Structures are given as structure tokens and as C-alpha cells.
Amino acid sequence: MKKLLNHLRFRLYQIFRIFNLDMKVSITFLLVFGSLIAVKLPSEHYYPGLFFMAAFVFHCSRKDIPFLKKVFEKSWRAFIVLESAFIYTVFLLGNIHYKLEETGLALYIVIAAFAFFFPKTKLDPALKWNFIPTDLFEWKTFLRKNTWFSMMGYVMVLLSSYHPGSLIVAGIFLTDFVSDIYEPYESKEMFEMYFKKLSLKEKIRKNSLFFNALLLPVYTLFLIINPYDSLYLLYYFLFMNLYFLLIITRKYKLYHYKEKRGYYNISVYLEYIFYSMTVIPALLVLRNNIKNAEQNIKTYVGD
């Protein structure tokens, strides 16, 4: 019992430490947590599946199995189940619209199986994403490093299409990861070789097409489920694409061969979210970004 209490204190300390160190993580967590607590679904049977998915994502992304084995030699499997069950229970009992029923209770049996199914310390994903063209190297690199997380996140984005509110909330959550994709800078040699072959406009066009191809199933599902709410989808399309364009043009506006990253932070995130939500400011900033990015590219590759 003493070990359990000490472990719970340790976990709470970990959570607050992460939130204090990274405001972006805090805001993202609050958005997701708040939406799962307040979300209203067409049927009560959908809630357990959604909350189970949250617990499953946590379970598959954990990297502390060796630590638990060392600290709790005989009961480490029980702690794996306990933590996932706790997350599931918080959402199950915390949602303001859900009333506990058989489906919600039955999924605890599946969570118990987490004791025997957990990620390896070193994941070697089968997918190498070689079908993605080299021109989309940012996407290929990100997906290779975050295969399982990206696939589970994509499922969550697809599920968000059931309701206008969840669509917008998931979109705001997704923009943060789009920013991470375009934060790293390529080498000077790669930069010069790339833009001698393609213009900035061609780069934007190819990446935008790929981005919208990924979102096409979301657009389609939303129209099927919510045929009378097409205006929400139009706004979602504008918001997502404006944010995407702002991020990609910002990268090349600020690019410098001596830097490794674009120093994306919470202030940039909130600023671009505001611009994209209000549309007109985003168009003005985008125009300026493109102009400065093209000028910056010319300093490396010429006219």
C-alpha cells in the first residue's frame, strides 16, 4: 500500500512538472480533456469506445515498462492495468452526458488484458512510408518517427467528424502536430537542391494537396453524418488550410542554414490559431510570409 501511494505521488509530480515545463502540452491536454468531459454523442454506446481509445493511446505510448518492472517486481502488471483503468474511469464518470451502463463496464475486461499486451521498449514499425514522395520529406520523416502515434491520432481525427464541435476541437489539436512537422530545418545542401528543382508555390501546392488528401475522409464522413451542417465543414476547411499555409511559409521565411529548428512555441501557436480563426488577418500575414519566404530562398538559390 505504501508503494502504491508513493507511486501515485510520483505520477502527480511528473504531470505537474511536464505542465510547468511545456505550456503547449498543458493547453493541448486541457483541450482534449475538456472536450472528452463535455462531448455529447448521438448514442450512449459510443462513449465507452471513445474513452477506451484514450486509455489505449496512453497504454501504447508508454515507455516506462522497464521502470515499473524494476520498482514493482511482482505486481508491475497490476500497475499497468491500474493506470489505464484510472484514465478510463475518469472520462467514464466525468463526462456530463454519460450514464454508466453495461458496455462501459465490459471494457474493463479488455483493459485487464493490457497486463499482457504492451509496447516494446524499442518499436520498429513495419511501415517505412516509402510510398510518400521525396518532395514531402517533412511528412515522411515525421511519420517514420511517430508511426503508431500518428495512426492512432488519425483515428481520433476521423472519429471527430461525428459532430461540429468535436470537429473544430480536434482540428485545433491537430494544428499543433502540423507545426511540429514543419519545425525542423533541412540542411543547406538539401535546401538548395530542393528549391533549384521546385518553386515555393510548387512546394506549397504539393504539401497542401497531401494535407487535404489526409483530411478528405474526415470531410466525407462529416458530410454523411451531418448533411445540414456543411457551413461548419467550410469553416473547418478554411481554418485548417490557413493554419497549414501560415506554418509552412513561416518555416521558409525564417529559414537559416545555421539553425536546426524554427523555434515554434506556444506564442506562435496561439497567434496563428487566432489568425486562422478570424480568416482575414491570416490572409494578410500569409501574403507577407510568402513574399519574405521567396526573398529568403533567393539568397540561397538565386533567381
N, C-alpha and C positions, 0 to 999 in steps of 0.2 A: 504493500500500500504506500509505503514511504517513497519507493522508487517511482511509482505512478504519479504521485503528487509532484515530485521533483521534475519528472519528465514534462508534466503539464506546465509547470512554471517556466521551464526551459523553452518550450514551444511558444508560450506567450511572449517571452523575452525576444525570441527570434523574430516573431511577427512585428512587434513594435520597432525593433532595430531596423528591419527592412523598410518599414514605412518611413522612418525618420531619415534613412539614407537616400531613399529614392521616392520623391513626391509623385513621379509618374506612375509608379507601381501602386501607390496609395489611391490615387484618383481612379485608376483602372479598376482596382479591387472594389472600391466603393460603388462605381457604376455597375459592375457586374453583380455585386451582392445586392444592391438596391433593386435592380431590375428583376432578379430572381425572387426577391421577397415580395415585390409588388405586382409581378406579372399576373395577368388574368388570361387563362387559356379556355378554349371552347368546351373542353371536357375535363373533368377531374382526373380521368385516367392518364392524361398527358403529363401531369405534374410529376409523378414518381419517376418517369423516364427522363425528364429534363434534369431533375435533381440528382438522379443516379449518374447521369452523364458528367455532371460537375464533380462528383466524387471519383468517378472513373478517370477523368482527366488528371485530377490530383494524384491518384494512385499510379498512373502510368508515367507521370513526370517526376516522381520522387527518386532521389539519388542517395537516400540515407539508409538503405538496407544494411550495408556493412556496419554502419554505426549502431543500428538497432540490434544487430546480431551480437555485437561486442558488449553493449550495455545490458541487454536482456537476453542472456544466453539461452534460456529455456522458454521464455514467453514472448520472443520478438514477433512471432507470427500474430499473436493476440493483439499486440500494439498496432500492427499494420491494419488489422481489421477495425480496431477501436477508433483509430484516427479517421479512417474513411467513413465509418458508420456515424461518427460525430458530425462530420461535414454534411452528410446526407440528412441527418436528423435536424440540424439547424435550419436547413432550407425547407424540409418537410413540415416542421412545426411552425416555422417562422413565416411562411407565405400567408398573406392575409386572406386569400381566397380559397385555400385548400383545406378540406376536412379529411382527416385520416381515414383510410379505407383499406380493403384487402390488398390491392395492388401495391400500395406504399409499404405495407408490412412484408409482403412477399419478397420484395427486392433486398431485404436484409439478408435473406438466404444467399443471394448472389454475391452480396458484399462479403459474406463469410468466406467465399471462395478466393477472395483476394489474398488470403493467407498462403495460398499455393500458386498464385499467379502474380508475378511482379516483374518489373523491368530489370534487365541485367544492368550491371554497373556500366558496361560499355555497350552501347547499342550500335549495331552495324546494320542500318536499314537496307533492305533489299533494293529499294528504289534509288537509282542514281540520277534520275531526272535527265537522262541523256537526250530525250525527245525534245527538250526545250532548246530552241536555237541559241547559239552563242551570243547573238545580239541582245538577248535577255539575260545576260550573265548575272545581274544582281539577283534575279529571281532564282536562277539555278543554284547559285551559291547559298542563298538563304534556305531554300528547300532541302538542300543536301545536309545542311547543318541542323535543321529543325523538322525532319521528315514527319515523325509521329505527332509532334505538337501541332504542326501545320494541318495535318489531315484531320485531327480531332477538332481543331479550331474551325476548319472549313465546314464540318458537320454542324457545329454550333451556329455558324452564319446561315447555313441552309435552313436550320430549324427556326431561325428568327423571322423567316418570311411569313409565318402564320398570322402576324398581327402588325399593324403600322408602328405601334410603339416599340415593339421588340426589334423591328427592322432598323429603326433610327438608332436605338441604343447600341445594338450590335455593330452598326456602321461606325459609330463614334469609337467603339472599342477596336474595330478593325483598322482604323486610320493610324493608330499608334504603331501597329506592326508594319504597315506600309512605310511609315517613316523609318523604321529600323532597316528595312530592305535597302533603302537608298542612302543611308547614313555613311557606310564605308566608302572611301575613295579608292579608285583603281590607281595603279602605278602610272607614272608619267608616260612610259613607253606604250602601255595599253591604251591610255587616254588618247595619245597622238595617233596611234594606229586606227583606233575606232573612229575618230572624227575626221580622219582623212578618207574614210570609206563612206561614212554616213553624216548627214547634217543633223543639227539639234532637232529640227522639226521631224525628221525621219525617225530619230530616236524616240521622241515623244509619241509619234503615231504608233510605232510598233509596240511600245510598252503599254500604251493606252488600250490598244486592241486586245492585248493579252489580259490586262486587268479586267476589262469588261467581259471577256470570254469566261473568266473565272466567276464573274458575278451574274452571268446570263441565267444559270439555273435558279438563282435567287430571284431575279426579275420575273422569270416564268412562273415559279411557284407562288410568288406573291399575287400575280395577276389571276392565277387559277383559284387561289383561296380567298382573295379579296378583290373581286372584279369591279366593285364600286368605289374602290379607294385608289384609283390609278394616279391621282394627284400626289399622293404620298410617295408613290414609286418615282414619279418625275422629280420630286424634290430630292429623294434619296440618290437618284442618278446624278443630279447636278452637284449635290453636296460631295459625294464620293469622288467624282471626277475632278471637281475643282481642287479638293484637298490633294488628290494624287498629282495633279499638274503643278500645284504650288511646291510640293515636296521635291519632285524631280527637277524642276527648274531651279529651285534653291540650291540643290546639290552642285549644279554646274555654274551657277552664279558665284558661289563661294569657293569652288574647287581650287586647290593649290597643291602642287606636287610634293611639297614638304610635309603636308598634313596627311594623316591616315583616315580621319573621320570628319564629318560635317558638324560636329558638336550640336547635335539635335538634343533639345532639353524640354522641360515642361513648359517654359515660357513660349517657345516656338510652337509647341503642340497646341496650347490654348489660343495663341494668336491666330494660327492657321485654321483652327476649328471655328473661331469667330468669323473670320473672313469667309470661309466656305458656307457657313450658315446664312450669312447675310448676302451672299452672291456678288453684288456689285463691287464691294471692296476687294473681293477675291479676283475679279476680272482686272481691276486696276493694278493690283500687286502682281498678278500673273504677267501682264503686259510688260511691266518693269523688269521682272525676273528674266523673261525671255530675252529682252534687249541686253541686259547685263551679262547673261549667260553666253549669248552669242559673241559678245565682245571679249569675254574671258577666254572662250575657246579659240578665238583668232590669235590670241597671244601665244598659243601653243602650236597651232597648226597652220596659221596664216589664213589668207583669203581663199 
